[in-house]
Amino acid sequence: MSRSIVPLAVLGVLLIFGWATFAQGFPLGLLPTSNEPLDAFVWTMESRFHVGDPIVIQLRVSRPAFVYLFDLQPDGVVRLLLPNAFSPNNYVVSTHQLPDGTYDLVASPPTGIDELLVFATDSPLPFSATAPTDPFPVFATSPEEAIDTLVSLVAALDHTSSWGVGWTAIQIVDPTDESDVPGASQEPESITIDPALPPLPPFVSTPGDAWSYVDGNWSYGVPAVGWYWYYGLNGRWHLCWVYNG
């Protein structure tokens, strides 16, 4: 018997999908802790894109900051998406959307899990963010190198500067791939869902937390079966369903 999760985007974008399939990731634990961390968020309105699909990326910071957006490609290469040759101004007051000019962001090979890391800071990072031959230059050739470089850049900041980090991930698939997730059955599956929806949590939580409502009480964690709320990196609640099948 397998345990499956059916995510339902109710109040915003859905960020849960196949986390266990990540083959790599930014080693965020290597970053030092800021004295007064900024809150930084990045998300997309979809979690899965076919090659050739347009991608719109949403950014949010809790206060005005210089924002850097890094893209960890499935092949391990890390590119800088903001600032870029088309959008050199990376000072964000509250929210920001990419693309923000006369250019497009399009899903392209290699296929696989693609991670987005947003780094926000009070002061601009001391490095050149443009390249004469590439509007989205290579920042590092591996996630470890990217974090090591960020650590050295953070060390060069003024000691009064604060910073914050947020991340999300998307899946890029071949244009001919019609499955919902890797390995999923091509046949539609019939699922019976309890129509009684739980109330919206009357509190905020930490991104990545899950809460279920059982017998009039809030319980932390993903339940064995039934509805639960997931608090996303974009600061919104997302309603999900767990079933046994």
VEXFIBA-569888 format. One record per atom (N, C-alpha, C): residue in three letters; z, x, y. Coordinates in steps of 0.05 Angstrom, whole numbers, padded with zeros to 5 digits, always signed. Atoms other than C-alpha are relative to their C-alpha. Layout:
<nodes>
ALAZXY...
</nodes>
This chain:
<nodes>
MET+00000+00017-00024MET+00000+00000+00000MET+00000+00018+00025SER+00002-00016-00025SER-00020+00028+00067SER+00012-00015+00023ARG-00011+00012-00024ARG+00013+00016+00134ARG-00019+00006+00023SER+00020-00002-00021SER-00035+00003+00191SER+00010-00011+00026ILE-00007+00009-00026ILE-00029-00008+00265ILE-00025-00011+00014VAL+00022+00012-00016VAL-00074-00056+00304VAL+00008+00000+00029PRO-00008+00000-00028PRO-00069-00039+00378PRO-00015-00021+00016LEU+00013+00021-00017LEU-00083-00094+00429LEU+00005+00007+00029ALA-00003-00007-00028ALA-00096-00074+00501ALA+00005-00026+00016VAL-00008+00024-00014VAL-00059-00128+00540VAL+00003+00005+00030LEU-00006-00005-00028LEU-00036-00097+00605LEU-00014+00025+00011GLY+00013-00023-00010GLY-00081-00037+00611GLY-00015+00014-00022VAL+00015-00014+00021VAL-00115+00017+00571VAL+00017+00006-00024LEU-00015-00007+00025LEU-00096+00033+00500LEU-00003+00029-00005LEU+00001-00028+00005LEU-00078+00104+00485LEU+00008+00008-00028ILE-00008-00007+00028ILE-00056+00099+00412ILE-00025-00001-00017PHE+00020+00000+00020PHE-00107+00120+00360PHE+00001+00026-00015GLY+00003-00023+00017GLY-00104+00168+00302GLY+00012+00026+00010TRP-00011-00025-00011TRP-00056+00218+00334TRP+00002+00021-00022ALA-00004-00019+00021ALA-00045+00251+00266ALA-00025+00016-00006THR+00025-00014+00005THR-00118+00272+00265THR-00005+00023+00019PHE+00004-00021-00019PHE-00110+00321+00322PHE+00001+00027-00014ALA+00001-00026+00013ALA-00131+00390+00298ALA+00011+00021+00019GLN-00010-00019-00019GLN-00108+00424+00362GLN+00012-00015+00023GLY-00011+00013-00023GLY-00074+00410+00427GLY+00011+00020+00019PHE-00012-00017-00020PHE-00047+00439+00491PHE+00030+00006-00009PRO-00028-00006+00006PRO+00019+00476+00473PRO+00017-00003+00025LEU-00013+00006-00025LEU+00055+00443+00531LEU+00029+00011+00001GLY-00027-00011+00000GLY+00123+00470+00509GLY+00002+00027+00012LEU+00000-00027-00012LEU+00103+00538+00537LEU+00002-00001+00030LEU-00002+00002-00029LEU+00102+00511+00608LEU+00029+00000+00009PRO-00028+00001-00010PRO+00165+00524+00649PRO+00006-00028+00011THR-00009+00026-00011THR+00205+00465+00675THR+00002+00002+00030SER-00002+00000-00029SER+00199+00446+00748SER+00027-00011+00009ASN-00026+00009-00010ASN+00262+00436+00790ASN-00001-00030+00007GLU+00003+00028-00007GLU+00236+00370+00817GLU-00028-00009-00009PRO+00026+00006+00011PRO+00180+00348+00771PRO-00014-00023+00014LEU+00017+00022-00008LEU+00123+00306+00796LEU-00007-00017-00024ASP+00011+00016+00021ASP+00099+00248+00755ASP-00030-00001+00002ALA+00030-00001+00000ALA+00026+00257+00736ALA-00010-00015-00025PHE+00011+00016+00022PHE-00015+00210+00693PHE-00031+00002+00000VAL+00029+00001+00003VAL-00086+00210+00666VAL-00006-00020-00022TRP+00008+00019+00021TRP-00121+00155+00626TRP-00029-00009+00004THR+00026+00012-00001THR-00187+00122+00610THR+00002-00029-00009MET-00001+00029+00007MET-00203+00048+00601MET-00009-00005-00029GLU+00007+00001+00029GLU-00229+00062+00530GLU+00011+00025-00013SER-00010-00024+00014SER-00204+00110+00477SER-00022+00013-00018ARG+00021-00009+00018ARG-00270+00118+00439ARG-00027-00002+00014PHE+00026+00000-00014PHE-00339+00138+00467PHE-00021+00012-00018HIS+00024-00011+00013HIS-00407+00148+00436HIS-00012+00021+00018VAL+00015-00020-00016VAL-00447+00209+00458VAL-00020-00015+00017GLY+00017+00013-00019GLY-00484+00187+00520GLY+00014-00021+00017ASP-00015+00021-00015ASP-00432+00136+00543ASP+00011+00012+00026PRO-00014-00009-00025PRO-00407+00142+00615PRO+00030-00002-00004ILE-00029-00001+00002ILE-00334+00160+00622ILE+00011-00001+00028VAL-00014+00002-00026VAL-00289+00140+00680VAL+00029+00008-00006ILE-00027-00011+00004ILE-00223+00178+00685ILE+00018-00009+00024GLN-00019+00009-00020GLN-00163+00150+00723GLN+00023+00021+00002LEU-00022-00018-00005LEU-00110+00195+00755LEU+00021-00013+00018ARG-00021+00011-00018ARG-00043+00178+00787ARG+00022+00021+00002VAL-00023-00018-00005VAL+00013+00220+00818VAL+00021-00016+00015SER-00022+00015-00013SER+00081+00197+00842SER+00003+00006+00029ARG+00001-00006-00029ARG+00072+00231+00909ARG-00024+00018+00005PRO+00024-00017-00006PRO+00016+00269+00945PRO+00003+00028-00012ALA-00001-00026+00014ALA-00002+00332+00906ALA-00029+00010-00004PHE+00025-00012+00008PHE-00058+00380+00888PHE-00003-00004-00030VAL+00003+00009+00027VAL-00086+00355+00823VAL-00023+00016-00014TYR+00019-00015+00016TYR-00122+00396+00769TYR-00004-00015-00026LEU+00005+00014+00025LEU-00156+00361+00710LEU-00015+00019-00018PHE+00012-00018+00020PHE-00172+00402+00648PHE-00009-00017-00024ASP+00012+00014+00023ASP-00215+00380+00589ASP+00000+00019-00023LEU+00000-00016+00025LEU-00199+00409+00520LEU-00020-00013-00019GLN+00022+00011+00016GLN-00264+00398+00482GLN+00007+00003-00030PRO-00005-00002+00029PRO-00265+00388+00406PRO-00004+00028-00011ASP+00005-00027+00010ASP-00291+00460+00398ASP+00021+00020+00011GLY-00021-00018-00010GLY-00229+00488+00434GLY-00005+00011+00028VAL+00005-00010-00027VAL-00263+00506+00500VAL+00013-00019+00020VAL-00014+00016-00021VAL-00224+00483+00562VAL-00016+00003+00026ARG+00015+00001-00025ARG-00264+00462+00623ARG+00017-00012+00023LEU-00013+00011-00024LEU-00240+00446+00694LEU-00017-00023+00010LEU+00015+00023-00010LEU-00261+00375+00714LEU+00006-00007+00029LEU-00007+00004-00028LEU-00224+00372+00780LEU+00019+00022+00009PRO+00023+00003-00017PRO-00235+00404+00828PRO-00026+00009-00013ASN+00026-00009+00011ASN-00309+00413+00814ASN-00020+00003+00023ALA+00020-00005-00021ALA-00373+00429+00852ALA-00007-00025+00015PHE+00006+00025-00014PHE-00384+00356+00868PHE+00025-00011+00015SER-00025+00010-00012SER-00311+00340+00884SER+00019+00023+00005PRO-00017-00023-00004PRO-00279+00402+00914PRO+00028-00006+00010ASN-00026+00008-00010ASN-00222+00364+00946ASN+00017-00012-00022ASN-00017+00010+00022ASN-00167+00356+00894ASN+00028-00008+00010TYR-00026+00009-00010TYR-00110+00333+00940TYR+00000-00031-00003VAL-00001+00029+00006VAL-00091+00264+00914VAL+00026-00011+00011VAL-00023+00013-00013VAL-00044+00218+00953VAL+00015-00017-00020SER-00013+00018+00019SER-00031+00167+00898SER-00017-00003-00025THR+00018+00004+00023THR-00089+00147+00853THR-00027+00011+00006HIS+00027-00011-00004HIS-00158+00176+00842HIS-00016-00006-00025GLN+00018+00006+00022GLN-00218+00161+00799GLN-00023+00020-00001LEU+00023-00017+00004LEU-00271+00207+00770LEU-00020-00014-00018PRO+00011-00015-00022PRO-00328+00209+00780PRO+00005-00014+00027ASP-00006+00010-00027ASP-00317+00200+00855ASP-00022+00006+00020GLY+00022-00006-00018GLY-00385+00218+00882GLY-00027-00006-00013THR+00027+00005+00011THR-00459+00221+00866THR-00005+00016-00025TYR+00004-00012+00026TYR-00451+00246+00795TYR+00013-00017-00021ASP-00011+00015+00022ASP-00433+00219+00727ASP+00015+00018-00019LEU-00012-00014+00023LEU-00386+00240+00671LEU-00009-00015-00025VAL+00012+00012+00023VAL-00420+00228+00605VAL+00011+00013-00025ALA-00009-00011+00025ALA-00393+00237+00534ALA-00023+00016-00013SER+00021-00018+00011SER-00430+00296+00502SER+00012+00015-00023PRO-00010-00016+00022PRO-00425+00338+00440PRO+00015+00024+00010PRO-00005+00007+00028PRO-00386+00366+00405PRO+00016-00025-00003THR-00015+00024+00006THR-00358+00303+00374THR+00028+00008-00010GLY-00027-00005+00009GLY-00285+00297+00356GLY+00021-00010+00021ILE-00021+00007-00018ILE-00219+00290+00393ILE-00001+00018+00025ASP+00002-00014-00026ASP-00223+00309+00467ASP+00025-00006+00016GLU-00025+00004-00015GLU-00158+00319+00506GLU-00004+00005+00030LEU+00000-00004-00029LEU-00149+00312+00581LEU+00028+00006+00009LEU-00026-00008-00011LEU-00092+00348+00616LEU-00001+00000+00030VAL-00002+00000-00029VAL-00073+00334+00688VAL+00024+00016+00008PHE-00022-00017-00010PHE-00031+00385+00725PHE+00001-00005+00030ALA-00004+00006-00029ALA-00003+00365+00794ALA+00021+00018+00011THR-00019-00018-00013THR+00033+00411+00842THR+00000-00003+00030ASP-00002+00002-00029ASP+00058+00413+00913ASP-00018+00020+00015SER+00016-00021-00013SER+00018+00476+00928SER-00025+00006-00017PRO+00024-00005+00016PRO-00053+00494+00907PRO+00004+00025-00018LEU-00002-00023+00019LEU-00059+00541+00847LEU-00017+00023+00011PRO+00014-00023-00012PRO-00080+00611+00867PRO-00022+00011-00018PHE+00023-00009+00015PHE-00147+00615+00832PHE-00025-00014+00011SER+00025+00012-00009SER-00220+00601+00847SER-00008-00022-00019ALA+00005+00022+00018ALA-00237+00533+00820ALA-00030-00008-00001THR+00028+00006+00000THR-00313+00536+00830THR-00015+00023-00014ALA+00017-00019+00013ALA-00369+00571+00793ALA-00029-00005+00010PRO+00027+00004-00012PRO-00439+00583+00822PRO-00020-00012-00019THR+00019+00009+00019THR-00474+00565+00757THR+00009-00024-00017ASP-00011+00022+00016ASP-00430+00510+00727ASP+00018-00017+00017PRO-00017+00017-00016PRO-00402+00450+00765PRO+00027-00006-00013PHE-00025+00004+00014PHE-00348+00443+00711PHE+00005+00025-00017PRO-00001-00026+00013PRO-00331+00515+00695PRO+00020+00002-00023VAL-00018-00006+00021VAL-00298+00542+00633VAL+00025+00013+00011PHE-00026-00010-00009PHE-00224+00553+00647PHE+00012+00018-00021ALA-00011-00017+00022ALA-00206+00582+00579ALA-00017-00007-00025THR+00015+00003+00025THR-00236+00590+00510THR+00018-00011-00023SER-00018+00012+00019SER-00175+00561+00474SER+00023-00014+00015PRO-00022+00013-00014PRO-00117+00514+00490PRO+00023+00019+00006GLU-00022-00019-00004GLU-00067+00571+00482GLU-00006+00018+00025GLU+00008-00017-00024GLU-00106+00614+00533GLU+00003-00017+00025ALA-00002+00017-00024ALA-00108+00554+00581ALA+00029-00002+00009ILE-00028+00002-00008ILE-00032+00545+00579ILE+00011+00026+00009ASP-00009-00027-00009ASP-00020+00620+00584ASP-00008+00005+00029THR+00010-00004-00028THR-00063+00621+00647THR+00015-00018+00019LEU-00016+00017-00017LEU-00027+00561+00675LEU+00028+00010+00005VAL-00027-00011-00002VAL+00040+00594+00662VAL+00000+00022+00021SER+00001-00022-00020SER+00018+00656+00702SER-00006-00011+00028LEU+00005+00012-00027LEU-00009+00612+00759LEU+00024-00013+00011VAL-00024+00013-00009VAL+00055+00572+00762VAL+00020+00021+00009ALA-00019-00021-00008ALA+00095+00637+00765ALA-00007+00011+00028ALA+00009-00010-00026ALA+00054+00656+00827ALA+00005-00019+00022LEU-00005+00020-00021LEU+00072+00592+00864LEU+00025+00006+00015ASP-00025-00002-00015ASP+00124+00589+00918ASP+00022-00013-00016HIS-00022+00010+00016HIS+00192+00578+00887HIS+00009-00028+00007THR-00007+00027-00008THR+00200+00513+00925THR-00019-00021-00011SER+00020+00018+00009SER+00138+00482+00893SER+00009-00014-00026SER-00005+00015+00024SER+00145+00427+00841SER-00027-00007-00013TRP+00024+00007+00014TRP+00095+00406+00788TRP+00006-00020-00022GLY-00003+00020+00022GLY+00082+00354+00735GLY-00025+00001-00017VAL+00022-00001+00020VAL+00038+00348+00673VAL-00002-00027-00014GLY+00006+00024+00016GLY+00006+00289+00639GLY-00024+00004-00017TRP+00024-00004+00016TRP-00045+00282+00584TRP-00007-00026-00015THR+00009+00021+00018THR-00085+00234+00542THR-00023+00011-00017ALA+00021-00009+00018ALA-00140+00238+00490ALA-00020-00022-00004ILE+00021+00019+00006ILE-00206+00205+00475ILE-00014+00010-00025GLN+00016-00007+00023GLN-00251+00205+00414GLN-00029-00002+00007ILE+00028-00001-00005ILE-00324+00225+00421ILE-00014-00001-00028VAL+00013+00003+00025VAL-00369+00201+00364VAL-00030+00000+00003ASP+00029+00000+00000ASP-00442+00205+00345ASP-00011-00027+00008PRO+00010+00026-00009PRO-00486+00151+00376PRO-00005-00020-00023THR+00006+00018+00023THR-00502+00123+00306THR+00026-00009-00014ASP-00025+00006+00013ASP-00428+00118+00287ASP+00010-00028+00010GLU-00009+00027-00007GLU-00409+00044+00286GLU+00028-00007-00010SER-00027+00005+00011SER-00341+00051+00252SER+00020-00001+00023ASP-00021+00001-00021ASP-00278+00035+00292ASP+00015+00025+00002VAL-00014-00025+00001VAL-00242+00098+00271VAL-00010+00016-00023PRO+00010-00017+00022PRO-00258+00158+00226PRO+00011-00010-00027GLY-00009+00008+00026GLY-00256+00136+00153GLY+00005-00030-00003ALA-00005+00029+00002ALA-00250+00062+00169ALA-00022-00013-00016SER+00019+00015+00015SER-00285+00012+00126SER-00021-00013+00018GLN+00020+00012-00016GLN-00351-00014+00151GLN+00001-00031-00001GLU-00002+00029+00003GLU-00333-00084+00127GLU+00022-00011+00018PRO-00022+00011-00017PRO-00293-00128+00175PRO+00023-00008-00017GLU-00024+00006+00015GLU-00222-00138+00153GLU+00014-00024+00012SER-00014+00023-00009SER-00186-00204+00157SER+00030+00005+00002ILE-00029-00005-00005ILE-00116-00199+00188ILE+00012-00025+00012THR-00015+00023-00010THR-00067-00255+00199THR+00022+00010+00018ILE-00019-00010-00020ILE-00025-00244+00262ILE+00018-00023+00009ASP-00020+00020-00010ASP+00038-00281+00282ASP-00007-00008+00028PRO+00008+00008-00027PRO+00018-00322+00343PRO+00023+00002+00021ALA-00022-00001-00018ALA+00088-00316+00373ALA+00002+00028+00013LEU+00000-00026-00013LEU+00082-00260+00424LEU+00028+00006+00011PRO-00026-00008-00011PRO+00144-00221+00445PRO-00001+00001+00030PRO+00000-00002-00029PRO+00166-00221+00518PRO-00006+00028+00009LEU+00004-00026-00012LEU+00147-00164+00564LEU+00026+00014+00005PRO-00025-00014-00005PRO+00202-00111+00566PRO+00008-00001+00030PRO-00008+00002-00028PRO+00243-00121+00630PRO+00010+00027+00011PHE-00008-00027-00008PHE+00250-00045+00638PHE-00023+00019-00003VAL+00019-00022+00004VAL+00210+00019+00644VAL+00010+00019-00021SER-00008-00018+00021SER+00211+00072+00591SER-00014+00027+00003THR+00014-00026-00001THR+00186+00143+00576THR-00026-00003-00014PRO+00026+00002+00013PRO+00112+00149+00560PRO+00001+00010-00029GLY-00001-00006+00029GLY+00103+00148+00485GLY+00020-00016-00015ASP-00021+00015+00013ASP+00163+00104+00472ASP-00011-00027-00010ALA+00007+00026+00011ALA+00158+00041+00429ALA+00025-00017-00002TRP-00023+00019+00001TRP+00203-00021+00432TRP-00009-00026-00013SER+00005+00026+00012SER+00205-00084+00390SER+00022-00019+00008TYR-00019+00021-00007TYR+00240-00150+00404TYR+00007-00016-00025VAL-00009+00012+00025VAL+00281-00174+00345VAL+00025-00017+00005ASP-00023+00018-00002ASP+00328-00234+00345ASP+00013+00001+00028GLY-00011+00000-00027GLY+00336-00232+00421GLY+00009+00026+00010ASN-00009-00027-00008ASN+00350-00157+00424ASN-00024+00019-00001TRP+00020-00021-00001TRP+00307-00097+00442TRP+00008+00023-00019SER-00005-00021+00019SER+00301-00045+00387SER-00020+00023+00004TYR+00017-00024-00005TYR+00274+00026+00398TYR-00015+00008-00025GLY+00016-00010+00022GLY+00217+00050+00354GLY-00020-00020-00010VAL+00021+00017+00011VAL+00157+00023+00317VAL+00012-00015-00025PRO-00012+00015+00022PRO+00178-00033+00269PRO-00017+00003-00025ALA+00015-00002+00025ALA+00157-00036+00196ALA-00024-00019+00000VAL+00022+00019-00002VAL+00114-00097+00211VAL+00005-00018+00025GLY-00002+00018-00022GLY+00100-00143+00270GLY-00007+00012+00027TRP+00006-00008-00027TRP+00093-00138+00345TRP+00019+00022+00010TYR-00017-00018-00015TYR+00118-00081+00388TYR-00014+00008+00026TRP+00011-00009-00025TRP+00108-00054+00458TRP+00000+00031+00001TYR+00003-00029-00003TYR+00083+00017+00471TYR-00003+00006+00030TYR+00002-00008-00028TYR+00095+00050+00539TYR-00019+00023+00004GLY+00022-00020-00002GLY+00032+00088+00558GLY+00004+00021+00021LEU-00001-00022-00019LEU+00020+00151+00597LEU-00008-00009+00028ASN+00008+00011-00026ASN-00009+00108+00653ASN+00022-00017+00012GLY-00022+00015-00011GLY+00059+00076+00664GLY-00002-00030-00004ARG+00003+00028+00006ARG+00041+00009+00633ARG+00008-00006-00029TRP-00006+00008+00027TRP+00063-00030+00572TRP-00025-00009-00014HIS+00022+00008+00016HIS+00014-00041+00515HIS+00010-00014-00025LEU-00009+00016+00023LEU+00023-00094+00461LEU-00015+00008-00025CYS+00013-00009+00025CYS+00010-00071+00390CYS+00012-00016-00024TRP-00008+00015+00024TRP+00015-00101+00320TRP-00001+00018-00024VAL-00001-00016+00024VAL+00036-00067+00255VAL-00002-00020-00024TYR+00002+00017+00024TYR+00016-00097+00188TYR-00001+00017-00025ASN+00002-00014+00026ASN+00020-00077+00115ASN-00024-00011-00015GLY+00024+00009+00014GLY-00045-00079+00078GLY-00009+00020-00021
</nodes>
